């Protein structure tokens, strides 16, 4: 496995991320949140990022809570049944993070334009207040007399995107056991793509079920092997989201001092992810993989 | 709000009321945190609408059916789906195409007299009193579906306001013909279902109107909990409560593990 050019250490992969960059984040709410990469970024102390998350939860929230982001696009940032995203909510209400309000058509049109090297995408004008609060993100388009009202959305081309898949081979073909959401479109639009995976498998395993390869290697710059790398979120087909940890996270997010305590305990330990997994504990991780927490 | 009937949970009640309004052969979309929506679609498929087609918005699974109400994005739905689509293809008919979907069912932080939807913020957007989760597909589904339903798990003056603080899903905008005047396709909200009753929109002015009140609910109680003047017809109907057959099918074929009863009990009395 040492011959791979794509598989690199977390630190090596994160050397591509600098202060002030635009960072795309894949997954969907509690699914496929690239948490090992995100925690690595917090340890690295990157600042002034502009986040462009797919509809997400703990990945954008922890980056905002750790002070790594000056701005974020918000298509949807939610803890679903566990409530509102606590650090995003606190920072947005206090004006500590600039929020670029977006919707599904805005991110879809923007990413597609980015992937196609077009200056902007065209989306329907749906009569919302989004252009009022985000005039740079939604510009009224010229249309023909009597035509459908349209908006221009500027191309989104993140400097780096973080994605999480379930497994990859040495070539960097990323396989997904569930939906891949916007991950491929994000990879197409981005300048640099870093994927974490829970495990590395032989090429023969990938070829046996090539339909699971949602991000072919040509779209991938670096692969980081990160077992339970989506924890406390879920990794499709491998483990469920950790409800107890997420609830504790929400409780710890009641104010900045308390959340700094969470970060000190879970993120800033020595040896990075290994310490994190030891801290969560083998028993907990095993139970998340056992299927017993499902309805 | 008073404690309601113990014959069924609030979640089951809302699912039954929504399911009744769905027609055979229609196309629908269900978002991520949508247990009641999934149950309603699968209940309708078990009864009057066996060819209803629904797709998980983020996950791409169609007609996922196994008698368990799962989060619509979960990989477990793949094994019980008829097809699995990828989101970058699905966006064409979710975010651009007019009237692909017959309906969507949407929740909200706030709704108003004309059925506009807000999930973005309470107060001024720049310094909100409450920062909500955001818009995601709500703008497109409200704007482009043939109709939509508003499903509120709470009915009070915080949620039912004269005018939403932020329109992220266009209902009837300012009423009358303002929606189509603005260039949006025909459509808009058809029903609002809440713990207190069912509401529709008067055909001309498009303002919200009382359609039926649930068993034990008075019009005074609804007025006290609604932040604008509802249109009240001369004779107010009583909501037909879920019958034994509907609840039997819901519990034995759609939601066999009781997700709705567990997650959506009736609000406790004040």
Interface residues (C-beta under 8 A of the other chain):
Chain A: X28 X29 X31 X55 X74 X75 X76 X77 X78 X80 X81 X84 X85 X88 X89 X92 X93 X95 X99 X101 X102 X103 X104 X105 X108 X109 X112 X123 X124 X125 X126 X127 X128 X129 X130 X133 X148 X149 X177 X178 X179 X180 X181 X182 X184 X185 X214 X236 X237 X294 X295
Chain B: X32 X33 X56 X58 X59 X60 X61 X68 X69 X70 X73 X74 X75 X76 X78 X84 X86 X87 X88 X91 X94 X95 X96 X120 X125 X126 X127 X128 X129 X130 X131 X132 X133 X134 X135 X136 X137 X138 X139 X140 X142 X143 X144 X166 X167 X168 X169 X170 X173 X179 X182 X183 X184 X257 X259 X263
